[in-house]
Amino acid sequence: MDLIDQPAKPKEDRKSRTAAAFAVHIFTASGAACALLALIAAVRSDWPQMFVWLGIALFVDGVDGTFARRLCVAEVLPRWSGDVLDLVVDILNYVFVPAYALAASGLLPASVAIPLGIVVVVTGTLYFADRLMKTSDYYFRGFPALWNVAAFYLFVLKPAPWLGALAVAILAALTFVPFHVVHPVRIAHLRALTTTALVVWALLAMLALAKNLDPGLWAVLVLCLLAIYFVGVGFLRRHHP
C-alpha cells in the first residue's frame, strides 16, 4: 500500500502550494475590501473609521510581499499577477479614498478642493504606472503617492485651508522630483532604527485615531519628527545605481 500511495504525495504537495499561494492573493485583494469600507466611512464623514480601514490596508500591503516571496507565489501561480493586484489595491487605498477625503472633508478651500482631489488621483495613478518608481535597492523615487499618510497628517494637524491646499500641490509636484524616500520594510540600511521609528509611528497613529484625530501636542510633535526622519533617511542612501 505504501508503494501505491507514494506517487500521490507530489500532487498533494502541489495542491497545497497552490492553495497557499492563492491565499496570499486573496489576502492582498482584501485590501480592496478595506478601501470600500474606508470609502463608506468617508462618505459618512467618519474620518477616524476611514483611517482605521486605510491603516489595516497599509498593514496588509506591508506584509503580503513577504508571504508572496516565501511561498514563491509568482512561480506557483504564474496566471495571477501579484504586482498588478498590488498596484490596483494600492491605488484605491493610497490615492483614491484619500483624494475623496481631501476633497470632501473641508480641510481645503471649497474653490479648489475638487480640483486638488483630481490632481491627487491623476498624479498618484501616474506614479503607480511609472516603471522607475523604485530604485534597484527599493527606495522610492519622488513622493511615493502616500496620500493616505499625507491626508492623515492634514487631519491631525488641521492647518489653515490655504496651507493644506499648498501642501497638497507641493506633494503632487514632488511626485515627479527624483529624490529618494525610504521603503520602511525592505531597506537594509538603518533597518533597526527605521523599524523602531515605524513601530512608534504606528502606535502614535493608533493613539490619534482613538482620540478622534486629536492626540495632543506631544504626539503631534513626535509624528512630525518621524515624518522628517522617513524623508531625511532617503538622503543617506548608500547605493546609487
N, C-alpha and C positions, 0 to 999 in steps of 0.2 A: 504493500500500500504506500509506503514511503516513496518508492520509485515512481509510482503513478502520480502521486500528489506533487512531486518536486517541480515539474515544469510550470505549474500554476503560480508559483511564487513570483517570478519576474513580472507576470501580467498583473498580479495583485499589487506589486510594488509600483508599477506604472500608474495604475488607477489611483493609488494613494497619493503619489506625487502630483498627478493631475488635479485631484480634488484639493490638495493643499495649495497648489498654485492658483487655482481658480478662486479659492477662498481669499487669497491675497487681493485679487482683482475686485472681489465683492467688498472687501474691506476698504480699498481705495475708493470705489464707487459710492460707498456710504457717505463720503464727503459731500457728494451731490445732494444727498438727503439732508445733511446738515445745512447746506446752502438754502434749500427750500424752507426749512424750519426757521432759519435766520431771517429770510425774507418775510415770512409770515409775521414774525415778531417785529420786524422793522415797520411793516405796514400798520401794525398796532401801536407804533412808537414805543415799543418796549425795548429800549436800546440795550439795557443790561442783558436781557434774554437773547437778543440778537448776538451780542458778543460772546455769550456762553456757547452758542452753536458754532460761531466762527472760530472760537478757541478750540472746541472739540475737533473741528475740521483741520485746524492747524496742527493739532497733536497727531491726527491720522496721517497727514501729509509728512510729518516729521519722522514717522516710524515705518510707514509702509514700504519705503525703499529698502530698508534693512531686511525686512521679511522677504521682499522680492529677490534680493541678491542672494540671501542664504538658501532660498528654495529654488534658485535658478529658474525663475518664472518665465523669463524670455525664451529659454531653451525648451522648457516643458510645454509651454503654450504659445507657440510662435504665431498662432492665428490672432491672438489678442494683444494689442499694443499697450503695454503698461505706460509708455511715455505719452501716448496720445490721451489715454484715460486720465493720467495725472494732470496734463495740461488743461483738459476740459474742466475737471473739478477745481483746479487752481483758479481758472478764470472766473468761475462762479463765486468762489469764496474770497479770493484776494482782490477781485476787481468789481464784479457786477453788483453784488449785495452791498459792499461798502460805498460804491458810487451812488446807489439808491439812497443809502443812509445820509450821505453828504448832501444830496440834492433835496431831501425831504425833511431833514431834521431842524432846519432853521439856523444851523451853525454858520451858514454862508449867506451873504446878501441875497435877497429874493431875486434880484435882477440878473444875477449870474449863477445861481445855484444849479439850475438845469444845464446851462451851457458847460459849466465846470464838471458836472456829472458826466456829460457826453465826452469831454476831454479825458476824463479818467478812464472810461471804458474803451475809448479809441486807442489811447497811448498804452494802456495796460494790455489790450489784446495784441497790439503790435509787438510789445515787449515779449510776450509769450510765444510769438511766432518767430522771434529772432534766433537763428541757429547759433549765434555767438553770444547768447545771453549769459553763458557761463564760460569761465576760463577752463583750461585743462586741469587745473588744480581746484576746481569747484568754487571759485569766487564768482559772485555775480558782477556783471558789467552794468554800471549805471544803477539808478534807483530801481530795485527789483520788483516793482509793481506791488509792493506790500501795502496796498491801500487799506486792508483790514487793520493793520497796525497804525498806519497814519490816521485813519478815522478814529481809532481808539484814543490816540493822543489828543486829537481835537476834542473829542467828547470829554476827556478828563481835564484838559487844560482850559477849555471853553474860552478861547481868545475872542477878541472883537471880530465880528463877521468879516470885515475887510482884511484883517490879518489872517484869518483862516483861509479866505479866498487866495491871498497871496501865497500862503504855504502850499496850497493845492497846485497853483500854477507853477511854482518853483519845482515841486516834486515831479510834476508831469514833464517839465523841461529836462530835469535831471535823469529821466528815463533814458535819454539818448546821449548822456555825457559819459564817456568811458572811464569813470573811476571805479574802484573795486569795493565791493561790500561782502563781508564775510558770510559764508554759509555756517550757521551756528552749530550744525551737526557734523558736517563732512570735512571741515578744515582741520588738519593736524596741528598747524602752528597755533600755539597758545590754547590748545584744546581744553585743558583743565580749567583755565581762567574763563574761557568763553562759555564752557558748560556751566560753571558756577554762576556766571552772570545771567545765563539763560534761565536757570532754576530760580534765582532771585526775582528776575523779571516776571516769570510765570506766577510766583507766589504773590507779588505785588499786584499783578493784573487781576488775580482772583480776589484779592482784598478790595480792589477798586470796584469789581462787579458786585461783591457782597454789600458794598456801601453806596450802591446806586451811582457809580462812576464819580464818587466824591471821596477819595481815600484819605484826604488830609495832606497838609503841606509837605511833611517829610517824605511820604510815599511818592508824591508827585516829583519831588526833587530827585529822589533815587531813580525813579523811572526815566527822568530826563538824562541823568548821568549815564544810565545804562544805554540809552539810545545813542549818546555821544560815543560810548565805548564801541558799540557794534558798528558804527560808521567809521570811527577812527582806526580800529584794528585793521581795516582793509588797507590803510596806507602803510601798514607794517608788513605787508605781503612780501614774502621772500622770493617766490618763484615768478618769473615774468616770461612766459612762453611767447 
